[in-house]
Amino acid sequence: MTDVPLPYEVVRARRETADTVTLTLSPAGPSALPPFAPGRFAMVYAFGVGEIPVSVSRIDGHEIVHTIRSVGAVSAALCRLEPGAQVGLRGPFGTGWELERAAGGDVLVVAGGIGLAPLRPLVLDALAASGAYGRLSLLAGARTPRDLLYTDQLRAWATAHGPPHCAVAVDRPGPGWHEHVGIVTTLLDRAPFDPANTTAYVCGPEVMIRATARDLFHRGLAPHRIRVSLERNMRCATATCGHCQLGGVLVCRDGPVIGWDRAEPLLAVREL
């Protein structure tokens, strides 16, 4: 990990949705950041604007891929970048998904909206080592079909004869939509998994995380086997600004990925 941003060059910029872009970054100099693990994040600096924490959405050697939604000044500046532009990167920071926790059992991945981005490396790792796990299921939800990420990859997974079991749902369908309509938790009945031998990985809007984790708990998953990401609470990556504090947890330091046994009481307080 480095506290000094290293220069990285945008080698590819792919528009995923109207407000979301995937940037593939490669070292622009002789130095590169240490290897990332799925679920961990980098501080991405837009020169002259500022920096934000962004989880990795794919890891390929020295190339780092970030999927970024334009929701503020820094993310908007990053989403406007084209190949050849440079950014600064610091990291890696935070905790990872820890796929090894699921060894020998079923893997259930539940993503809402842009939450699919930090979960994609986990799915790719599970597919690459499929013999180490049981059944792999990916459930993805979005507001509308136009808000879905990685549509080509989702389509390929959904139509494949092998893993993963992949199902997609949207809240508000548009013309030509023939898949499931509803929130992502309504897909759980279709997913093949054994609650007593499953590790679940959940990322998305906070309300979706709470609903999914509670549903999985009632279906028999132990809270510590439900891994959730609280990355939307992060700010500085050094756990000094206090913006990421939830009770006794500093998300930049202790997260963003933690078990539901720790996350549930923290988020329950915020509901009051």
C-alpha positions in Angstrom: 0.0 0.0 0.0 1.2 3.5 -0.8 0.1 6.9 0.6 1.5 8.7 -2.5 -0.6 8.5 -5.6 1.0 6.6 -8.5 0.3 7.7 -12.0 -2.0 5.3 -14.0 -3.1 5.8 -17.6 -6.6 5.1 -18.9 -6.1 2.5 -21.6 -9.8 1.8 -22.1 -13.0 3.6 -21.2 -16.3 1.8 -21.7 -19.7 3.4 -21.1 -21.9 1.0 -19.2 -25.0 3.2 -18.6 -25.9 6.9 -19.1 -24.0 7.8 -15.9 -21.6 4.9 -15.4 -18.2 4.2 -17.0 -15.7 1.4 -16.6 -12.0 2.6 -16.7 -9.2 0.1 -17.3 -6.0 1.6 -15.8 -2.4 0.6 -16.4 0.7 2.0 -14.7 2.0 5.1 -16.4 5.5 4.7 -14.9 7.9 2.1 -13.6 6.0 1.5 -10.3 2.7 -0.2 -9.8 0.5 -0.7 -6.8 0.6 -4.0 -4.9 -1.9 -6.7 -6.0 -5.6 -6.1 -5.1 -8.0 -8.7 -3.9 -11.7 -8.7 -4.8 -13.6 -6.3 -2.5 -10.7 -4.1 -1.7 -10.5 -0.5 -3.0 -8.3 2.2 -4.3 -8.3 6.0 -3.8 -8.7 7.3 -7.3 -7.5 10.9 -7.9 -8.8 13.1 -10.7 -6.1 15.6 -11.1 -7.2 19.1 -10.1 -10.5 17.9 -8.7 -10.0 15.4 -5.9 -10.1 11.7 -5.0 -12.7 9.2 -4.1 -12.6 5.5 -2.9 -13.6 3.0 -5.6 -13.6 -0.8 -5.3 -11.9 -2.8 -8.0 -14.3 -4.3 -10.6 -11.7 -6.5 -12.3 -8.1 -7.4 -11.7 -5.9 -8.4 -14.6 -2.1 -8.4 -13.8 -1.0 -4.8 -13.4 -4.2 -3.5 -15.0 -6.8 -2.3 -12.5 -10.4 -1.8 -13.6 -12.9 0.5 -11.8 -16.5 1.0 -12.6 -17.6 4.5 -11.6 -21.0 6.2 -11.4 -21.1 9.9 -11.8 -22.6 11.2 -8.6 -20.3 14.1 -7.6 -17.6 16.4 -8.9 -14.7 13.8 -8.7 -16.7 10.9 -10.1 -18.1 13.1 -12.9 -14.5 14.1 -13.8 -13.4 10.5 -13.9 -16.3 9.5 -16.0 -15.3 12.1 -18.6 -11.8 10.7 -19.0 -10.7 9.2 -22.3 -7.9 6.8 -23.2 -4.5 8.4 -22.8 -5.6 10.5 -19.7 -4.0 9.9 -16.4 -5.3 9.5 -12.8 -3.5 8.9 -9.5 -4.1 5.7 -7.5 -3.4 4.9 -3.9 -4.0 1.5 -2.3 -5.0 -1.2 -1.9 -7.1 -0.5 1.1 -9.7 -2.3 3.1 -10.9 -5.8 3.6 -11.8 -8.2 0.8 -14.7 -10.6 0.1 -12.5 -13.5 1.3 -13.9 -16.1 -1.1 -11.9 -18.8 0.7 -14.5 -18.7 3.4 -16.9 -20.5 1.0 -14.5 -23.4 0.2 -16.4 -26.6 -0.2 -19.8 -24.9 0.0 -22.2 -23.0 -2.2 -21.5 -19.4 -3.2 -24.4 -17.0 -3.5 -23.7 -13.5 -4.9 -26.5 -10.8 -4.7 -25.9 -7.4 -6.3 -28.0 -4.3 -6.5 -27.2 -1.6 -9.1 -23.6 -0.6 -9.1 -23.0 -3.2 -6.3 -22.3 -5.7 -9.1 -19.0 -3.9 -9.8 -17.1 -4.9 -6.7 -18.7 -8.3 -6.8 -17.6 -9.1 -10.3 -14.0 -10.1 -9.4 -15.4 -12.5 -6.8 -17.6 -14.2 -9.4 -14.6 -14.4 -11.8 -12.4 -15.9 -9.2 -15.1 -18.5 -8.2 -15.5 -19.5 -11.8 -11.8 -19.8 -12.3 -11.6 -22.2 -9.3 -15.0 -23.8 -9.6 -13.8 -27.2 -8.3 -13.2 -25.6 -4.9 -16.8 -24.6 -4.4 -20.3 -26.0 -4.7 -23.0 -24.3 -6.7 -22.4 -20.7 -7.8 -25.4 -18.3 -8.1 -25.4 -14.7 -9.2 -28.5 -12.6 -8.6 -28.4 -9.0 -10.0 -31.0 -6.3 -9.7 -31.4 -2.7 -11.1 -34.0 0.0 -11.3 -34.5 -0.4 -15.1 -32.8 -2.4 -17.9 -30.8 0.6 -18.8 -29.2 0.7 -15.4 -27.8 -2.8 -15.6 -24.0 -3.2 -15.7 -22.0 -5.6 -17.9 -25.0 -6.6 -19.9 -23.0 -8.7 -22.4 -21.4 -10.7 -19.6 -24.7 -11.1 -17.7 -26.3 -12.4 -20.9 -23.5 -14.8 -21.5 -23.7 -16.1 -17.9 -27.5 -16.3 -18.0 -27.5 -18.4 -21.2 -24.5 -20.7 -20.3 -25.1 -24.4 -19.6 -22.7 -24.4 -16.7 -22.1 -22.1 -13.7 -23.0 -19.6 -12.6 -26.7 -19.8 -12.2 -27.5 -16.2 -13.2 -30.8 -14.3 -12.8 -31.6 -10.7 -13.3 -34.5 -8.5 -12.1 -35.5 -4.9 -12.6 -37.9 -2.8 -10.7 -39.3 -1.0 -13.7 -39.2 -2.9 -17.0 -39.1 -1.2 -20.4 -40.2 -2.3 -23.9 -38.7 -5.7 -24.8 -37.9 -6.7 -21.2 -38.8 -10.4 -20.8 -36.9 -11.2 -17.6 -38.0 -11.0 -14.0 -39.7 -7.9 -12.6 -39.3 -7.0 -8.9 -36.6 -6.4 -6.3 -33.5 -8.6 -6.4 -34.6 -10.6 -3.2 -37.5 -12.0 -5.2 -34.9 -14.0 -7.1 -33.8 -16.0 -4.1 -36.5 -18.6 -4.5 -35.0 -19.5 -7.9 -31.4 -19.8 -6.7 -30.0 -23.3 -6.0 -28.2 -23.1 -2.7 -28.1 -25.0 0.6 -28.6 -22.4 3.4 -26.7 -24.6 5.9 -23.7 -24.8 3.6 -23.7 -21.4 1.8 -21.6 -18.2 2.0 -23.4 -15.2 0.6 -21.8 -12.0 -0.7 -24.0 -8.9 -0.9 -23.5 -5.4 -2.2 -25.8 -2.6 -3.3 -27.8 0.2 -1.8 -28.1 0.0 2.0 -31.8 -0.8 2.0 -31.2 -3.6 -0.4 -28.3 -5.0 1.7 -30.6 -5.0 4.8 -33.5 -6.7 3.0 -31.3 -9.3 1.4 -29.3 -10.1 4.6 -32.4 -10.4 6.7 -34.1 -12.7 4.1 -31.0 -14.9 3.9 -30.9 -15.1 7.7 -34.5 -16.2 7.9 -33.8 -18.8 5.2 -31.1 -20.3 7.5 -27.8 -18.6 6.7 -25.7 -17.9 9.7 -25.1 -14.1 10.0 -21.3 -14.5 9.8 -21.7 -16.3 6.5 -23.4 -13.3 5.0 -20.7 -10.9 3.8 -21.7 -7.4 3.0 -19.9 -4.3 1.7 -20.5 -0.9 3.4 -18.3 0.9 0.8 -20.8 3.7 0.3 -19.8 5.0 3.7 -16.1 5.4 2.9 -14.4 8.8 2.4 -10.7 9.1 3.2 -9.3 5.5 3.3 -7.2 6.4 6.4 -10.0 6.2 9.0 -9.2 9.8 10.2 -12.0 12.0 8.9 -14.8 10.2 10.8 -17.3 10.1 7.9 -17.2 6.4 7.7 -17.8 5.7 11.4 -20.7 3.3 12.2 -20.7 2.7 16.0 -17.3 1.3 16.8 -16.5 0.4 13.1 -14.5 2.7 10.9 -15.4 1.4 7.4 -12.2 2.6 5.8 -10.1 0.6 8.3 -12.4 -2.3 9.4 -14.3 -2.7 6.1 -15.7 -2.2 3.6 -16.5 -5.9 3.7 -17.7 -7.3 7.1 -20.0 -10.0 8.2 -23.7 -9.4 8.8 -23.2 -10.3 12.4 -21.3 -7.1 12.8 -23.1 -5.0 10.2 -26.7 -5.6 11.3 -26.6 -3.8 14.7 -24.8 -0.9 13.1 -27.3 -0.4 10.3 -30.2 -1.1 12.6 -29.3 2.0 14.7 -29.4 4.1 11.6 -32.9 2.9 10.8 -34.2 4.4 14.1 
